[in-house]
Amino acid sequence: TNAYATDAQIKVHDLVILEDDKEFFPPYDGGPVIRQDTLDQYPELEEVLNLLKGQITETEMQELNAQVDVEGLKEDDVAHDFLVKKGLIE
């Protein structure tokens, strides 16, 4: 199947991601994106957003996506629970 490494269907159907030993596909690592005018208004957001660096694995993202796509949970609730679990918010 054609899927992103974080697709919920990987977890749901117990699929195996093949190694891209030829490096055909570029990495699709996530990163914070914010409007410059927002950052200018709230400069403290840069430090806060950078706290997310390295906090989530592909497997964790698959699980979170499955909670939304398969279990029907709200994105906001899933994200909130994840951030609490990681100790980033209370």
CNS distance restraints for C-alpha pairs under 8 A (distance, minus, plus):
assign (resid   3 and name CA) (resid   7 and name CA) 6.31 0.50 0.50
assign (resid   5 and name CA) (resid  10 and name CA) 7.70 0.50 0.50
assign (resid   5 and name CA) (resid  17 and name CA) 7.20 0.50 0.50
assign (resid   5 and name CA) (resid  58 and name CA) 6.55 0.50 0.50
assign (resid   5 and name CA) (resid  62 and name CA) 7.74 0.50 0.50
assign (resid   6 and name CA) (resid  10 and name CA) 7.53 0.50 0.50
assign (resid   6 and name CA) (resid  58 and name CA) 5.43 0.50 0.50
assign (resid   6 and name CA) (resid  59 and name CA) 6.96 0.50 0.50
assign (resid   6 and name CA) (resid  61 and name CA) 5.48 0.50 0.50
assign (resid   6 and name CA) (resid  62 and name CA) 4.60 0.50 0.50
assign (resid   6 and name CA) (resid  65 and name CA) 7.43 0.50 0.50
assign (resid   7 and name CA) (resid  11 and name CA) 7.75 0.50 0.50
assign (resid   7 and name CA) (resid  61 and name CA) 7.80 0.50 0.50
assign (resid   7 and name CA) (resid  62 and name CA) 5.43 0.50 0.50
assign (resid   7 and name CA) (resid  65 and name CA) 6.55 0.50 0.50
assign (resid   7 and name CA) (resid  66 and name CA) 7.73 0.50 0.50
assign (resid   8 and name CA) (resid  12 and name CA) 6.24 0.50 0.50
assign (resid   8 and name CA) (resid  61 and name CA) 7.99 0.50 0.50
assign (resid   8 and name CA) (resid  62 and name CA) 4.72 0.50 0.50
assign (resid   8 and name CA) (resid  63 and name CA) 6.45 0.50 0.50
assign (resid   8 and name CA) (resid  64 and name CA) 7.65 0.50 0.50
assign (resid   8 and name CA) (resid  65 and name CA) 4.98 0.50 0.50
assign (resid   8 and name CA) (resid  66 and name CA) 4.36 0.50 0.50
assign (resid   8 and name CA) (resid  69 and name CA) 6.86 0.50 0.50
assign (resid   8 and name CA) (resid  70 and name CA) 7.65 0.50 0.50
assign (resid   9 and name CA) (resid  13 and name CA) 5.76 0.50 0.50
assign (resid   9 and name CA) (resid  14 and name CA) 7.85 0.50 0.50
assign (resid   9 and name CA) (resid  15 and name CA) 7.72 0.50 0.50
assign (resid   9 and name CA) (resid  62 and name CA) 7.83 0.50 0.50
assign (resid   9 and name CA) (resid  66 and name CA) 7.22 0.50 0.50
assign (resid  10 and name CA) (resid  14 and name CA) 5.67 0.50 0.50
assign (resid  10 and name CA) (resid  15 and name CA) 4.83 0.50 0.50
assign (resid  10 and name CA) (resid  16 and name CA) 7.16 0.50 0.50
assign (resid  10 and name CA) (resid  17 and name CA) 7.98 0.50 0.50
assign (resid  10 and name CA) (resid  62 and name CA) 7.03 0.50 0.50
assign (resid  11 and name CA) (resid  15 and name CA) 6.61 0.50 0.50
assign (resid  11 and name CA) (resid  62 and name CA) 6.22 0.50 0.50
assign (resid  11 and name CA) (resid  63 and name CA) 6.80 0.50 0.50
assign (resid  11 and name CA) (resid  66 and name CA) 7.33 0.50 0.50
assign (resid  12 and name CA) (resid  66 and name CA) 7.14 0.50 0.50
assign (resid  20 and name CA) (resid  24 and name CA) 6.59 0.50 0.50
assign (resid  20 and name CA) (resid  25 and name CA) 7.23 0.50 0.50
assign (resid  31 and name CA) (resid  53 and name CA) 7.60 0.50 0.50
assign (resid  32 and name CA) (resid  49 and name CA) 6.35 0.50 0.50
assign (resid  32 and name CA) (resid  50 and name CA) 7.38 0.50 0.50
assign (resid  34 and name CA) (resid  38 and name CA) 6.96 0.50 0.50
assign (resid  34 and name CA) (resid  39 and name CA) 6.83 0.50 0.50
assign (resid  35 and name CA) (resid  39 and name CA) 6.36 0.50 0.50
assign (resid  36 and name CA) (resid  40 and name CA) 5.99 0.50 0.50
assign (resid  37 and name CA) (resid  41 and name CA) 6.22 0.50 0.50
assign (resid  38 and name CA) (resid  42 and name CA) 6.02 0.50 0.50
assign (resid  38 and name CA) (resid  43 and name CA) 7.95 0.50 0.50
assign (resid  39 and name CA) (resid  43 and name CA) 4.91 0.50 0.50
assign (resid  39 and name CA) (resid  44 and name CA) 7.76 0.50 0.50
assign (resid  39 and name CA) (resid  45 and name CA) 6.56 0.50 0.50
assign (resid  39 and name CA) (resid  46 and name CA) 7.07 0.50 0.50
assign (resid  44 and name CA) (resid  48 and name CA) 6.61 0.50 0.50
assign (resid  45 and name CA) (resid  49 and name CA) 5.87 0.50 0.50
assign (resid  46 and name CA) (resid  50 and name CA) 6.18 0.50 0.50
assign (resid  47 and name CA) (resid  51 and name CA) 6.58 0.50 0.50
assign (resid  48 and name CA) (resid  52 and name CA) 7.67 0.50 0.50
assign (resid  49 and name CA) (resid  53 and name CA) 7.88 0.50 0.50
assign (resid  51 and name CA) (resid  55 and name CA) 7.89 0.50 0.50
assign (resid  51 and name CA) (resid  88 and name CA) 7.71 0.50 0.50
assign (resid  52 and name CA) (resid  56 and name CA) 7.84 0.50 0.50
assign (resid  55 and name CA) (resid  86 and name CA) 7.49 0.50 0.50
assign (resid  56 and name CA) (resid  60 and name CA) 6.08 0.50 0.50
assign (resid  56 and name CA) (resid  61 and name CA) 6.69 0.50 0.50
assign (resid  57 and name CA) (resid  61 and name CA) 6.24 0.50 0.50
assign (resid  58 and name CA) (resid  62 and name CA) 6.16 0.50 0.50
assign (resid  59 and name CA) (resid  63 and name CA) 6.30 0.50 0.50
assign (resid  60 and name CA) (resid  64 and name CA) 6.20 0.50 0.50
assign (resid  61 and name CA) (resid  65 and name CA) 5.99 0.50 0.50
assign (resid  62 and name CA) (resid  66 and name CA) 6.08 0.50 0.50
assign (resid  63 and name CA) (resid  67 and name CA) 6.32 0.50 0.50
assign (resid  64 and name CA) (resid  68 and name CA) 6.64 0.50 0.50
assign (resid  64 and name CA) (resid  78 and name CA) 6.56 0.50 0.50
assign (resid  64 and name CA) (resid  79 and name CA) 7.85 0.50 0.50
assign (resid  65 and name CA) (resid  69 and name CA) 5.84 0.50 0.50
assign (resid  65 and name CA) (resid  70 and name CA) 7.92 0.50 0.50
assign (resid  66 and name CA) (resid  70 and name CA) 5.07 0.50 0.50
assign (resid  66 and name CA) (resid  71 and name CA) 6.59 0.50 0.50
assign (resid  67 and name CA) (resid  71 and name CA) 4.84 0.50 0.50
assign (resid  67 and name CA) (resid  72 and name CA) 6.36 0.50 0.50
assign (resid  67 and name CA) (resid  73 and name CA) 5.76 0.50 0.50
assign (resid  67 and name CA) (resid  78 and name CA) 7.16 0.50 0.50
assign (resid  68 and name CA) (resid  72 and name CA) 4.82 0.50 0.50
assign (resid  68 and name CA) (resid  73 and name CA) 4.71 0.50 0.50
assign (resid  68 and name CA) (resid  74 and name CA) 6.08 0.50 0.50
assign (resid  68 and name CA) (resid  75 and name CA) 6.11 0.50 0.50
assign (resid  68 and name CA) (resid  78 and name CA) 7.35 0.50 0.50
assign (resid  69 and name CA) (resid  73 and name CA) 7.70 0.50 0.50
assign (resid  73 and name CA) (resid  77 and name CA) 7.09 0.50 0.50
assign (resid  73 and name CA) (resid  78 and name CA) 6.86 0.50 0.50
assign (resid  74 and name CA) (resid  78 and name CA) 6.33 0.50 0.50
assign (resid  75 and name CA) (resid  79 and name CA) 6.06 0.50 0.50
assign (resid  76 and name CA) (resid  80 and name CA) 6.00 0.50 0.50
assign (resid  77 and name CA) (resid  81 and name CA) 6.10 0.50 0.50
assign (resid  78 and name CA) (resid  82 and name CA) 6.21 0.50 0.50
assign (resid  79 and name CA) (resid  83 and name CA) 6.22 0.50 0.50
assign (resid  80 and name CA) (resid  84 and name CA) 6.23 0.50 0.50
assign (resid  81 and name CA) (resid  85 and name CA) 6.09 0.50 0.50
assign (resid  82 and name CA) (resid  86 and name CA) 6.22 0.50 0.50
assign (resid  83 and name CA) (resid  87 and name CA) 6.24 0.50 0.50
assign (resid  83 and name CA) (resid  88 and name CA) 5.25 0.50 0.50
assign (resid  83 and name CA) (resid  89 and name CA) 5.82 0.50 0.50
assign (resid  84 and name CA) (resid  88 and name CA) 5.90 0.50 0.50
assign (resid  84 and name CA) (resid  89 and name CA) 5.08 0.50 0.50
assign (resid  84 and name CA) (resid  90 and name CA) 5.55 0.50 0.50
